[in-house]
Amino acid sequence: MNIYKQITPEIIKQDLRYLELLSHNFPTIAAASTEIINLEAIMNLPKGTEHFLADLHGEYEAFQHVLRNASGAIKRKVNEIFGNTLRETEKKEICTLIYYPEQKLQLVKETETDIVDWYVITLNQLVKVCQNVSSKYTRSKVRKALPEEFSYIIQELLHESSIEPNKQAYINVIIRTIIDTHRADEFIIAMCNLIQRLTIDSLHILGDIFDRGPGPHIIMDILCNYHNFDIQWGNHDILWMGAAAGNDCNIANVLRLAMRYGNLSALEDGYGINLLPLATFAMEAYANDPCTSFFPKIDKEASPYNEKTIRLIAQMHKAISVIQFKLEAEIIQRRPEFRMEDRMLLHCINFERKTLILNGKEYEMRDCYFPTVDPANPYKLTEEEQEIVTKLHHSFTSSEKLRKHMKCLFRYGCMYNVCNSNLLYHASMPLNEDGSLKEVDIAGKRYKGKALLERVGQLIRQAYFDDNESKEKAFALDYVWYLWCGKDSPAFDKSKMATFERYFLSDKETHKEVKGYYYELRNREDVCDMIMDEFQVEGEHRHIINGHVPVKAVKGEKPIKANGKLMVIDGGFSKAYQPETGIAGYTLVYHSRGFQLVQHEPFTSTQKAIEEGQDIKSTTQLVEMSSKRMMVKDTDKGKELSIQIEDLKKLLVAYNTGIIKEKAL
């Protein structure tokens, strides 16, 4: 008992109530001792691999592939394990099988002449890969990840060495029996899924799951069933959360962006949003309007839409944009504290001259056709527009699928996260010009830094979950829209959102959206240190990890800033950004040896990945490597386990001194 000398009876009595509760889980000295041994063993395993992704923007195929290939980690492991013993084509075949087991098996069975021999070779190869990726975890953790029907067999294969002749014979018998009982396909699929799961221990999504791409609902389906992940909400996620909560401005913005990028499938097929009333209205109201500025940003060659449908989308795009400007004016007038009067521009139009007065200057408008705008009362919705808003409101707030995905976003998401000495948030930390934290007024109270993000998070939750029709709920609902486009929003942080100007004015000077001071000052180490201090981020090697602003790699911009203290990992998953960025996104990988930044080339398609073995071309650069391998004890989880071990030691002393009696089994 020498090691427990510092645990005195007085200490035990202080924690007696808690220790009594703990004794129900560990009722004997043997049970408590076994758990201490188990936890100490876990503490000395290498830390699990964390993957950081940002700004997925509905590009579900690329996202799925990055998860399946673990940002190239599986390919690297296959190369390490098989080296020169296999040809490159054979290693590529194994990788494709691990990424897409069901589809690859189907192709193999169509061409393979000796399927039994292929099964034997492939199963042995998969066992080797699985042994490698599971080596850093306890047997207990691996067991929890196993599919129930094959759990015992996989455990036997993983923990038996093929070096011993007797054991190899044993393994061969297991593999032969799997094949003979016609379970090889199911077993291979189970093994491949296990390899994928064990290669990524935890996943961090730094915002913007929604918008632009065709499948945010598919990404959310994947995440809802993922084993270990968290989300830091981005501006587009907040926009959708506000829409699901019933904010009509958010709904209009969601629809406008869907039309802008020609992505109606997420709305109609994904969430069952009825767009027919809007389409019918737009066809009629804008029948004589060319809607030139409103044609969707799509590749016409690859688009599933014909010319007639594209024209209809342009009409719907303009219709919902005008509705949006009217709806936003209601909030701006209702909330003068938002200071967004400069975003009300319909009353600044001179319909006779076809010009707009902006900041005292007259600009020629490229489009001045507004059949639903009354110059005498420009922000009043027509009866038809109001009817559309009511129907869309009902469609968003009653969608079961959307409700399920929002609950997932709320359960696993927040505005920021601190994990293993890393501060994660999507976009910005509002700052003053001198680099100090900017105080932001919210309903008469001032917040900055950590308190600001926490208050914002509370308001988003209140807007969605509060069933009371109170003033506080109404304000929260309005503020969720402000977070999308407000100057002091940590999710936006720009001088304005120049939506109206981009559509209607040719002068590009009017399109400028001046970014907040954060985007310049984040290059400074002292500013990054100040922000991390504000969030109590500790550790010798600590970082801020951001998304939101695409890294223009094609122009030589670097994702690593402030001498390595800040990393920006939005490299442009969205196809709409790729001409601007020159790449297709980053993944930041944090394993037991340190940080690696993986830069991805554009993903072709899942079909080509399966049929031709086309992987995403990725370039890995070392960001920060350690000479000493990081163990679980060095992580946040390790701190939790240390506290648990200390409590169990107290329980042991309590048992040994008779302060608490062992329970009968």
C-alpha positions as CSV (number, residue, x, y, z in Angstrom):
1,M,0.0,0.0,0.0
2,N,3.1,2.3,-0.1
3,I,2.1,3.9,-3.4
4,Y,-1.2,5.0,-1.8
5,K,0.3,6.6,1.3
6,Q,-0.7,10.1,0.2
7,I,-4.3,9.0,0.2
8,T,-5.3,9.6,3.8
9,P,-8.6,8.6,5.5
10,E,-9.5,12.4,5.6
11,I,-9.2,12.6,1.8
12,I,-11.4,9.5,1.4
13,K,-14.1,10.9,3.8
14,Q,-14.2,14.1,1.7
15,D,-15.0,12.1,-1.4
16,L,-17.0,9.4,0.4
17,R,-20.3,10.0,-1.3
18,Y,-18.7,9.7,-4.8
19,L,-16.6,6.7,-3.8
20,E,-19.8,4.9,-2.5
21,L,-21.3,5.4,-6.0
22,L,-18.1,4.2,-7.7
23,S,-18.1,1.0,-5.6
24,H,-21.3,-0.1,-7.4
25,N,-19.4,-0.3,-10.7
26,F,-16.3,-1.8,-9.0
27,P,-17.7,-3.8,-6.1
28,T,-14.5,-5.6,-5.0
29,I,-10.7,-5.0,-4.6
30,A,-10.1,-7.3,-7.6
31,A,-12.5,-5.3,-9.8
32,A,-11.0,-1.9,-8.9
33,S,-7.4,-3.3,-9.3
34,T,-8.2,-4.8,-12.7
35,E,-9.7,-1.5,-13.9
36,I,-6.6,0.4,-12.7
37,I,-4.3,-2.0,-14.7
38,N,-6.6,-1.6,-17.7
39,L,-6.5,2.2,-17.6
40,E,-2.8,2.4,-17.0
41,A,-2.3,0.1,-20.1
42,I,-4.5,2.4,-22.2
43,M,-2.6,5.5,-21.1
44,N,0.6,4.0,-22.6
45,L,-0.8,3.3,-26.0
46,P,-0.1,5.7,-28.9
47,K,-2.8,8.4,-29.3
48,G,-5.5,7.7,-31.9
49,T,-5.4,9.5,-35.2
50,E,-7.5,12.6,-35.5
51,H,-8.7,13.9,-38.9
52,F,-9.7,17.6,-39.4
53,L,-11.9,18.5,-42.4
54,A,-13.6,21.9,-43.2
55,D,-16.0,23.3,-45.8
56,L,-17.4,20.2,-47.3
57,H,-20.2,22.2,-49.0
58,G,-22.3,19.2,-50.0
59,E,-19.5,17.5,-52.0
60,Y,-20.4,14.1,-50.6
61,E,-18.5,11.9,-53.1
62,A,-15.1,13.6,-52.3
63,F,-16.0,13.6,-48.6
64,Q,-16.9,9.9,-48.6
65,H,-13.7,9.0,-50.5
66,V,-11.5,11.0,-48.1
67,L,-13.1,9.1,-45.2
68,R,-12.8,5.7,-47.0
69,N,-9.1,6.3,-47.8
70,A,-8.4,8.1,-44.6
71,S,-6.7,11.0,-46.5
72,G,-4.3,8.6,-48.1
73,A,-3.3,6.9,-44.8
74,I,-4.6,3.5,-45.9
75,K,-2.6,3.7,-49.1
76,R,0.5,4.5,-47.1
77,K,0.0,1.6,-44.8
78,V,-0.5,-0.8,-47.7
79,N,2.8,0.4,-49.1
80,E,4.5,0.0,-45.8
81,I,3.1,-3.5,-45.2
82,F,3.6,-5.0,-48.6
83,G,6.6,-2.9,-49.9
84,N,8.1,-4.6,-52.9
85,T,6.4,-7.9,-52.3
86,L,3.4,-6.8,-54.4
87,R,3.3,-4.9,-57.7
88,E,1.8,-1.4,-57.7
89,T,-1.3,-2.6,-59.5
90,E,-1.9,-5.2,-56.9
91,K,-1.5,-2.7,-54.1
92,K,-3.9,-0.4,-55.9
93,E,-6.4,-3.3,-56.1
94,I,-6.2,-3.9,-52.3
95,C,-6.8,-0.2,-51.6
96,T,-9.8,0.0,-53.9
97,L,-11.3,-3.1,-52.3
98,I,-10.8,-1.5,-48.8
99,Y,-12.4,1.8,-49.9
100,Y,-15.4,0.2,-51.8
101,P,-15.7,-3.4,-50.8
102,E,-19.2,-4.2,-52.1
103,Q,-18.7,-2.6,-55.5
104,K,-15.2,-3.9,-56.0
105,L,-16.2,-7.5,-55.1
106,Q,-18.9,-7.4,-57.8
107,L,-16.3,-6.3,-60.4
108,V,-13.8,-9.0,-59.3
109,K,-16.4,-11.8,-59.5
110,E,-17.2,-10.8,-63.1
111,T,-13.6,-11.2,-64.2
112,E,-11.8,-13.5,-61.8
113,T,-11.3,-17.1,-63.1
114,D,-10.2,-18.7,-59.8
115,I,-12.3,-16.9,-57.2
116,V,-11.4,-19.3,-54.3
117,D,-7.7,-18.6,-54.8
118,W,-8.4,-14.8,-54.9
119,Y,-10.4,-15.1,-51.7
120,V,-7.5,-16.9,-49.9
121,I,-4.9,-14.4,-51.0
122,T,-7.2,-11.4,-50.4
123,L,-8.3,-12.5,-46.9
124,N,-4.7,-13.0,-45.8
125,Q,-3.7,-9.5,-47.1
126,L,-6.7,-7.9,-45.3
127,V,-5.8,-9.6,-42.1
128,K,-2.2,-8.1,-42.3
129,V,-3.6,-4.6,-42.9
130,C,-6.2,-5.0,-40.1
131,Q,-3.5,-6.2,-37.7
132,N,-1.4,-3.1,-38.5
133,V,-4.2,-0.5,-38.1
134,S,-5.5,-2.1,-34.9
135,S,-2.1,-2.4,-33.2
136,K,-2.4,1.0,-31.4
137,Y,-5.7,0.1,-29.7
138,T,-6.7,-2.1,-26.8
139,R,-8.4,-5.4,-27.7
140,S,-11.4,-4.1,-25.9
141,K,-11.7,-1.0,-28.2
142,V,-11.1,-3.1,-31.3
143,R,-13.8,-5.6,-30.1
144,K,-16.3,-2.8,-29.7
145,A,-15.7,-1.8,-33.4
146,L,-16.2,-5.3,-34.7
147,P,-19.4,-6.4,-36.5
148,E,-21.2,-8.8,-34.1
149,E,-21.6,-11.7,-36.5
150,F,-17.8,-11.9,-37.2
151,S,-16.5,-10.6,-33.9
152,Y,-15.0,-13.9,-32.6
153,I,-13.4,-14.9,-35.9
154,I,-11.8,-11.5,-36.6
155,Q,-10.4,-11.4,-33.0
156,E,-8.8,-14.8,-33.6
157,L,-7.3,-13.7,-36.9
158,L,-6.0,-10.3,-35.5
159,H,-4.4,-11.7,-32.4
160,E,-2.7,-14.8,-33.9
161,S,0.8,-14.6,-35.4
162,S,1.2,-16.2,-38.8
163,I,5.0,-16.5,-38.2
164,E,4.5,-19.7,-36.1
165,P,3.8,-22.7,-38.4
166,N,1.1,-24.1,-36.2
167,K,-0.7,-20.7,-36.0
168,Q,-0.5,-20.3,-39.8
169,A,-2.2,-23.6,-40.3
170,Y,-4.9,-22.5,-37.8
171,I,-5.4,-19.2,-39.7
172,N,-5.6,-21.1,-43.0
173,V,-8.3,-23.3,-41.6
174,I,-10.4,-20.3,-40.5
175,I,-10.0,-18.7,-43.9
176,R,-10.8,-21.9,-45.8
177,T,-14.0,-22.4,-43.6
178,I,-15.1,-18.8,-44.3
179,I,-14.8,-19.5,-48.0
180,D,-16.4,-23.0,-47.9
181,T,-19.5,-21.6,-46.0
182,H,-19.9,-19.0,-48.7
183,R,-19.4,-16.1,-46.2
184,A,-16.2,-14.7,-47.9
185,D,-18.0,-11.7,-49.4
186,E,-19.6,-10.6,-46.2
187,F,-16.4,-11.2,-44.2
188,I,-14.3,-9.2,-46.7
189,I,-16.8,-6.3,-46.5
190,A,-16.7,-6.4,-42.6
191,M,-12.9,-6.4,-42.6
192,C,-12.7,-3.5,-45.0
193,N,-15.1,-1.4,-43.0
194,L,-13.2,-2.2,-39.9
195,I,-9.9,-1.0,-41.5
196,Q,-11.6,2.2,-42.5
197,R,-13.0,2.7,-39.0
198,L,-9.8,2.0,-37.1
199,T,-7.6,4.2,-39.4
200,I,-9.6,7.3,-38.3
201,D,-10.0,7.4,-34.5
202,S,-11.9,10.7,-34.4
203,L,-13.1,13.2,-37.0
204,H,-13.4,16.9,-36.5
205,I,-15.6,18.8,-39.1
206,L,-14.8,22.5,-39.0
207,G,-18.1,23.7,-40.4
208,D,-20.0,24.3,-43.7
209,I,-21.4,20.9,-44.4
210,F,-24.2,22.6,-46.3
211,D,-24.5,24.7,-49.5
212,R,-23.2,24.6,-53.1
213,G,-22.6,20.8,-53.6
214,P,-25.4,18.3,-54.4
215,G,-25.4,16.1,-51.2
216,P,-25.2,17.8,-47.8
217,H,-28.0,15.5,-46.7
218,I,-25.9,12.5,-47.7
219,I,-22.9,13.8,-45.7
220,M,-25.3,14.3,-42.7
221,D,-26.5,10.7,-43.1
222,I,-22.9,9.5,-43.0
223,L,-22.1,11.6,-39.9
224,C,-25.3,10.6,-38.0
225,N,-23.9,7.0,-38.1
226,Y,-20.2,7.8,-37.7
227,H,-18.4,6.3,-34.7
228,N,-16.6,9.4,-33.2
229,F,-16.9,13.0,-34.5
230,D,-17.6,16.6,-33.6
231,I,-18.7,19.7,-35.6
232,Q,-17.8,23.3,-35.3
233,W,-20.7,25.2,-36.9
234,G,-20.0,27.2,-40.0
235,N,-22.0,30.1,-41.5
236,H,-23.8,27.8,-43.9
237,D,-24.7,25.3,-41.2
238,I,-26.1,28.2,-39.1
239,L,-28.0,29.4,-42.1
240,W,-29.7,26.0,-42.4
241,M,-30.2,25.7,-38.7
242,G,-32.1,29.0,-38.8
243,A,-34.1,27.8,-41.7
244,A,-35.1,24.6,-39.9
245,A,-36.0,26.8,-36.9
246,G,-38.4,28.8,-39.1
247,N,-36.5,32.0,-39.9
248,D,-38.0,33.0,-43.2
249,C,-34.9,35.1,-44.2
250,N,-32.7,32.0,-43.7
251,I,-35.1,29.9,-45.7
252,A,-35.0,32.4,-48.6
253,N,-31.2,32.5,-48.5
254,V,-31.0,28.7,-48.5
255,L,-33.2,28.6,-51.5
256,R,-31.4,31.4,-53.3
257,L,-28.0,29.6,-52.9
258,A,-29.5,26.3,-54.1
259,M,-30.7,28.1,-57.2
260,R,-27.4,29.9,-57.6
261,Y,-25.5,26.6,-57.8
262,G,-28.2,24.6,-59.4
263,N,-28.5,22.2,-56.5
264,L,-32.1,21.4,-56.1
265,S,-31.7,17.7,-55.3
266,A,-30.7,18.4,-51.6
267,L,-33.9,20.4,-51.1
268,E,-36.4,18.2,-53.1
269,D,-34.9,14.7,-52.8
270,G,-33.0,15.1,-49.6
271,Y,-35.5,17.0,-47.4
272,G,-38.8,16.9,-49.3
273,I,-39.0,20.7,-49.7
274,N,-41.8,21.5,-52.1
275,L,-40.5,24.0,-54.7
276,L,-43.6,23.8,-57.0
277,P,-45.3,26.9,-55.6
278,L,-42.1,29.0,-56.1
279,A,-41.6,27.5,-59.6
280,T,-45.2,28.2,-60.7
281,F,-45.0,31.8,-59.4
282,A,-41.6,32.5,-60.9
283,M,-42.6,31.2,-64.4
284,E,-45.5,33.6,-64.4
285,A,-44.0,36.7,-62.7
286,Y,-40.8,36.6,-64.6
287,A,-42.1,35.2,-67.9
288,N,-40.8,38.2,-69.9
289,D,-37.6,38.6,-67.9
290,P,-34.3,37.1,-69.4
291,C,-33.0,36.8,-65.7
292,T,-29.5,37.1,-67.2
293,S,-27.7,37.6,-63.8
294,F,-29.6,34.7,-62.2
295,F,-28.6,31.7,-64.4
296,P,-27.1,29.0,-62.1
297,K,-23.3,28.6,-61.8
298,I,-23.1,25.1,-63.3
299,D,-21.1,23.2,-65.9
300,K,-23.8,22.9,-68.6
301,E,-22.0,19.9,-70.2
302,A,-22.1,17.9,-66.9
303,S,-25.4,19.3,-65.7
304,P,-28.5,17.0,-65.6
305,Y,-30.7,20.0,-66.5
306,N,-31.9,20.9,-70.0
307,E,-32.1,24.5,-71.3
308,K,-35.7,24.9,-70.3
309,T,-35.1,23.8,-66.7
310,I,-32.0,26.1,-66.4
311,R,-34.2,29.0,-67.5
312,L,-36.8,28.0,-64.9
313,I,-34.1,27.9,-62.2
314,A,-33.0,31.4,-63.2
315,Q,-36.5,32.7,-62.8
316,M,-36.9,30.9,-59.4
317,H,-33.5,32.3,-58.4
318,K,-34.6,35.9,-59.1
319,A,-38.0,35.4,-57.5
320,I,-36.6,34.1,-54.2
321,S,-33.9,36.8,-54.2
322,V,-36.5,39.6,-54.4
323,I,-38.5,37.9,-51.6
324,Q,-35.3,37.6,-49.6
325,F,-34.6,41.4,-49.9
326,K,-38.1,42.2,-48.7
327,L,-38.0,39.7,-45.7
328,E,-34.5,40.9,-44.6
329,A,-35.8,44.5,-44.5
330,E,-38.4,43.4,-41.9
331,I,-35.7,42.2,-39.5
332,I,-33.5,45.3,-40.2
333,Q,-36.3,47.6,-39.4
334,R,-37.3,45.5,-36.4
335,R,-33.8,45.3,-35.0
336,P,-32.1,48.8,-35.4
337,E,-29.4,47.5,-33.0
338,F,-28.1,45.2,-35.9
339,R,-27.1,48.5,-37.7
340,M,-27.8,47.0,-41.2
341,E,-29.9,49.7,-42.8
342,D,-27.3,49.9,-45.6
343,R,-28.6,46.5,-46.7
344,M,-32.0,47.9,-47.6
345,L,-31.6,48.9,-51.2
346,L,-34.9,48.5,-53.0
347,H,-36.0,52.0,-52.0
348,C,-32.8,53.4,-53.4
349,I,-33.8,52.4,-57.0
350,N,-34.8,55.1,-59.5
351,F,-37.1,53.0,-61.7
352,E,-37.3,55.7,-64.4
353,R,-33.6,56.2,-64.7
354,K,-32.8,52.5,-64.0
355,T,-30.2,53.5,-61.5
356,L,-29.4,52.9,-57.8
357,I,-28.2,55.5,-55.3
358,L,-25.5,53.9,-53.1
359,N,-23.5,55.9,-50.6
360,G,-24.5,59.1,-52.4
361,K,-23.3,57.9,-55.8
362,E,-25.6,56.9,-58.7
363,Y,-24.9,53.6,-60.4
364,E,-26.5,52.2,-63.5
365,M,-28.4,49.0,-63.0
366,R,-27.8,46.0,-65.3
367,D,-31.3,44.7,-64.5
368,C,-34.2,46.9,-63.3
369,Y,-37.1,44.5,-63.9
370,F,-39.0,44.2,-60.6
371,P,-42.6,43.2,-61.3
372,T,-43.4,42.5,-57.7
373,V,-41.9,45.7,-56.2
374,D,-44.2,48.6,-55.5
375,P,-41.9,51.8,-55.6
376,A,-44.2,53.4,-53.1
377,N,-43.9,50.5,-50.6
378,P,-40.9,48.4,-52.0
379,Y,-40.5,46.0,-49.0
380,K,-44.1,44.8,-48.9
381,L,-44.6,41.2,-50.1
382,T,-47.3,40.7,-52.7
383,E,-50.1,38.3,-51.7
384,E,-48.6,35.6,-53.9
385,E,-45.1,36.1,-52.4
386,Q,-46.5,35.9,-48.9
387,E,-48.3,32.6,-49.8
388,I,-45.0,31.2,-51.1
389,V,-43.2,32.2,-47.9
390,T,-45.9,30.5,-45.8
391,K,-45.7,27.3,-47.8
392,L,-41.9,27.2,-47.7
393,H,-41.9,27.9,-44.0
394,H,-44.2,24.9,-43.4
395,S,-42.1,22.7,-45.7
396,F,-38.8,23.5,-43.8
397,T,-40.2,23.3,-40.3
398,S,-42.1,20.0,-40.9
399,S,-39.4,18.1,-42.8
400,E,-38.6,14.9,-40.7
401,K,-35.3,14.3,-42.4
402,L,-34.2,17.9,-41.8
403,R,-35.3,17.7,-38.1
404,K,-33.2,14.5,-37.7
405,H,-30.1,16.1,-39.2
406,M,-30.5,19.3,-37.2
407,K,-30.7,17.2,-34.0
408,C,-27.4,15.6,-35.0
409,L,-25.8,19.0,-35.7
410,F,-26.9,20.2,-32.2
411,R,-25.9,17.0,-30.4
412,Y,-22.4,16.9,-31.8
413,G,-21.8,20.5,-32.7
414,C,-21.0,23.9,-31.2
415,M,-19.3,27.1,-32.1
416,Y,-15.9,26.0,-31.0
417,N,-14.0,23.1,-29.5
418,V,-10.7,22.7,-27.6
419,C,-9.2,19.3,-28.1
420,N,-5.6,18.1,-27.4
421,S,-4.2,21.6,-27.3
422,N,-6.0,22.6,-30.5
423,L,-8.6,25.4,-30.7
424,L,-11.1,24.7,-33.4
425,Y,-13.6,27.1,-34.9
426,H,-14.9,27.7,-38.4
427,A,-14.4,31.3,-39.3
428,S,-13.3,34.2,-37.2
429,M,-12.7,35.8,-33.8
430,P,-13.8,39.4,-34.0
431,L,-10.8,41.7,-33.3
432,N,-10.1,45.4,-33.0
433,E,-7.4,47.0,-35.3
434,D,-4.8,46.8,-32.5
435,G,-5.3,43.0,-32.2
436,S,-7.4,43.0,-29.0
437,L,-10.7,41.1,-28.8
438,K,-13.6,43.1,-30.1
439,E,-16.6,43.6,-27.8
440,V,-19.9,42.8,-29.6
441,D,-23.2,44.0,-28.4
442,I,-26.0,41.4,-28.2
443,A,-29.3,42.6,-26.8
444,G,-27.7,45.3,-24.7
445,K,-24.9,43.2,-23.2
446,R,-21.3,43.1,-24.5
447,Y,-19.4,39.9,-25.2
448,K,-15.9,39.1,-26.6
449,G,-13.8,36.1,-27.3
450,K,-14.9,32.9,-25.6
451,A,-17.9,34.5,-24.0
452,L,-19.0,35.7,-27.4
453,L,-18.9,32.3,-29.1
454,E,-20.7,30.7,-26.1
455,R,-23.5,33.3,-26.2
456,V,-23.9,32.9,-29.9
457,G,-24.1,29.1,-29.4
458,Q,-26.8,29.6,-26.8
459,L,-28.9,31.8,-29.1
460,I,-28.7,29.3,-32.0
461,R,-30.0,26.6,-29.6
462,Q,-32.7,28.8,-28.2
463,A,-33.9,29.7,-31.7
464,Y,-34.3,26.1,-32.6
465,F,-35.4,24.4,-29.3
466,D,-37.3,27.1,-27.3
467,D,-41.1,26.4,-27.7
468,N,-42.1,29.6,-25.9
469,E,-43.3,32.5,-28.1
470,S,-41.3,34.9,-26.0
471,K,-39.3,38.1,-26.8
472,E,-36.1,36.2,-26.1
473,K,-37.1,33.4,-28.6
474,A,-38.0,36.0,-31.3
475,F,-34.7,37.8,-30.8
476,A,-32.7,34.5,-31.0
477,L,-34.5,33.7,-34.3
478,D,-33.6,37.1,-35.7
479,Y,-30.1,36.8,-34.5
480,V,-29.5,33.5,-36.3
481,W,-30.0,35.5,-39.5
482,Y,-27.6,38.2,-38.3
483,L,-25.0,35.5,-37.8
484,W,-25.2,34.7,-41.5
485,C,-24.5,38.2,-42.8
486,G,-23.9,40.6,-39.8
487,K,-20.7,42.7,-39.6
488,D,-19.8,41.5,-36.1
489,S,-20.8,37.9,-36.5
490,P,-17.9,35.5,-35.8
491,A,-19.3,33.3,-38.5
492,F,-19.1,36.1,-41.1
493,D,-17.0,39.1,-40.0
494,K,-17.1,41.3,-43.1
495,S,-18.3,44.8,-43.7
496,K,-21.4,43.7,-45.6
497,M,-22.8,40.9,-47.7
498,A,-23.1,42.5,-51.2
499,T,-25.7,40.1,-52.6
500,F,-27.8,42.9,-54.1
501,E,-24.8,44.6,-55.7
502,R,-23.4,41.5,-57.2
503,Y,-26.7,40.7,-59.0
504,F,-27.7,44.2,-60.1
505,L,-24.7,46.5,-60.4
506,S,-21.8,46.1,-62.9
507,D,-19.4,48.3,-61.0
508,K,-17.2,45.7,-59.1
509,E,-16.2,48.3,-56.6
510,T,-19.7,48.0,-55.1
511,H,-19.2,44.2,-54.7
512,K,-16.3,44.5,-52.3
513,E,-16.8,42.9,-48.9
514,V,-14.1,44.1,-46.5
515,K,-13.0,41.3,-44.1
516,G,-12.6,42.0,-40.4
517,Y,-9.2,42.6,-38.8
518,Y,-8.9,38.9,-37.8
519,Y,-8.1,37.8,-41.3
520,E,-5.0,40.0,-41.4
521,L,-4.0,39.7,-37.8
522,R,-4.2,35.9,-37.6
523,N,-0.8,35.9,-39.3
524,R,0.8,37.2,-36.1
525,E,2.0,34.8,-33.4
526,D,1.2,37.1,-30.6
527,V,-2.4,37.5,-31.7
528,C,-2.8,33.7,-32.0
529,D,-1.3,33.3,-28.5
530,M,-3.7,35.9,-27.1
531,I,-6.7,34.0,-28.6
532,M,-5.5,30.7,-27.3
533,D,-5.0,32.2,-23.9
534,E,-8.6,33.4,-24.0
535,F,-9.8,29.9,-24.5
536,Q,-7.4,28.4,-21.9
537,V,-5.6,26.3,-24.6
538,E,-2.6,24.7,-23.0
539,G,0.4,22.8,-24.2
540,E,3.8,23.4,-25.6
541,H,2.6,22.8,-29.1
542,R,-0.8,24.5,-29.4
543,H,-2.7,25.6,-32.5
544,I,-5.8,27.4,-33.9
545,I,-7.4,25.4,-36.7
546,N,-9.8,27.2,-39.0
547,G,-11.8,26.7,-42.2
548,H,-14.1,29.2,-44.0
549,V,-11.7,31.1,-46.3
550,P,-10.4,29.1,-49.3
551,V,-6.6,28.9,-49.5
552,K,-5.6,30.1,-53.0
553,A,-2.8,27.6,-53.4
554,V,-2.7,28.3,-57.1
555,K,-1.5,31.8,-56.2
556,G,1.1,30.6,-53.7
557,E,-1.0,31.1,-50.6
558,K,0.0,28.9,-47.7
559,P,-2.4,27.2,-45.2
560,I,0.1,27.4,-42.3
561,K,0.2,30.9,-40.7
562,A,1.7,32.6,-37.6
563,N,4.8,30.4,-37.7
564,G,2.8,27.2,-37.4
565,K,0.4,28.4,-34.7
566,L,-2.6,28.7,-37.0
567,M,-3.7,26.3,-39.8
568,V,-6.4,27.0,-42.4
569,I,-7.7,23.8,-43.9
570,D,-10.4,25.1,-46.3
571,G,-8.7,24.4,-49.6
572,G,-11.9,24.2,-51.6
573,F,-13.8,20.9,-51.5
574,S,-16.5,22.8,-53.3
575,K,-16.2,22.5,-57.1
576,A,-17.4,26.2,-57.3
577,Y,-14.1,27.2,-55.6
578,Q,-11.7,25.0,-57.4
579,P,-10.8,27.3,-60.3
580,E,-10.0,29.9,-57.7
581,T,-8.0,27.6,-55.3
582,G,-6.4,25.3,-57.8
583,I,-6.9,22.3,-55.4
584,A,-9.8,20.4,-53.8
585,G,-9.4,20.7,-50.1
586,Y,-7.1,19.9,-47.2
587,T,-7.2,17.3,-44.5
588,L,-5.2,17.8,-41.4
589,V,-4.1,14.6,-39.8
590,Y,-2.9,14.5,-36.2
591,H,-1.4,11.1,-35.3
592,S,1.0,10.0,-32.5
593,R,4.0,11.3,-34.4
594,G,2.7,14.8,-35.1
595,F,0.8,16.8,-37.7
596,Q,0.5,16.2,-41.4
597,L,-1.3,18.4,-43.9
598,V,-2.8,16.5,-46.8
599,Q,-3.5,18.5,-49.9
600,H,-6.0,16.9,-52.3
601,E,-6.4,17.2,-56.0
602,P,-10.0,17.3,-57.4
603,F,-11.9,14.0,-57.1
604,T,-13.2,12.6,-60.4
605,S,-16.0,10.3,-59.4
606,T,-16.8,7.3,-57.2
607,Q,-17.4,5.2,-60.3
608,K,-13.8,5.9,-61.6
609,A,-12.4,5.2,-58.2
610,I,-14.1,1.7,-58.2
611,E,-13.6,0.7,-61.8
612,E,-10.2,2.2,-62.6
613,G,-8.8,2.4,-59.0
614,Q,-8.5,6.2,-59.4
615,D,-7.6,7.5,-55.9
616,I,-7.6,11.2,-55.0
617,K,-4.1,12.5,-55.7
618,S,-2.8,13.8,-52.4
619,T,0.3,15.6,-51.4
620,T,1.4,15.3,-47.8
621,Q,3.6,17.8,-46.0
622,L,4.9,17.6,-42.5
623,V,3.6,20.4,-40.4
624,E,5.0,19.5,-37.0
625,M,6.6,16.2,-36.1
626,S,7.8,15.1,-32.7
627,S,10.8,13.0,-31.8
628,K,8.8,11.5,-29.0
629,R,5.7,9.5,-29.8
630,M,2.5,11.0,-28.3
631,M,0.7,8.6,-26.0
632,V,-2.9,8.6,-24.7
633,K,-1.6,9.9,-21.4
634,D,-0.5,13.1,-23.2
635,T,-4.0,13.8,-24.5
636,D,-7.2,15.2,-23.0
637,K,-8.5,11.7,-22.8
638,G,-5.4,10.8,-20.8
639,K,-6.2,13.6,-18.3
640,E,-9.7,12.1,-17.8
641,L,-8.2,8.6,-17.3
642,S,-5.7,9.9,-14.8
643,I,-8.5,11.3,-12.7
644,Q,-10.4,8.0,-13.0
645,I,-7.2,6.1,-11.9
646,E,-6.8,8.4,-8.9
647,D,-10.5,7.9,-7.9
648,L,-10.0,4.1,-8.2
649,K,-6.9,4.2,-6.0
650,K,-8.9,6.1,-3.4
651,L,-11.6,3.3,-3.6
652,L,-8.9,0.6,-3.2
653,V,-7.6,2.4,0.0
654,A,-11.2,2.7,1.2
655,Y,-11.7,-1.0,0.7
656,N,-8.4,-1.9,2.4
657,T,-9.0,0.4,5.4
658,G,-12.6,-0.8,5.8
659,I,-14.1,2.7,5.3
660,I,-16.1,1.1,2.4
661,K,-17.0,-2.6,2.5
662,E,-16.6,-4.8,-0.6
663,K,-19.9,-5.8,-2.2
664,A,-21.0,-9.4,-2.4
665,L,-20.9,-10.7,-6.0
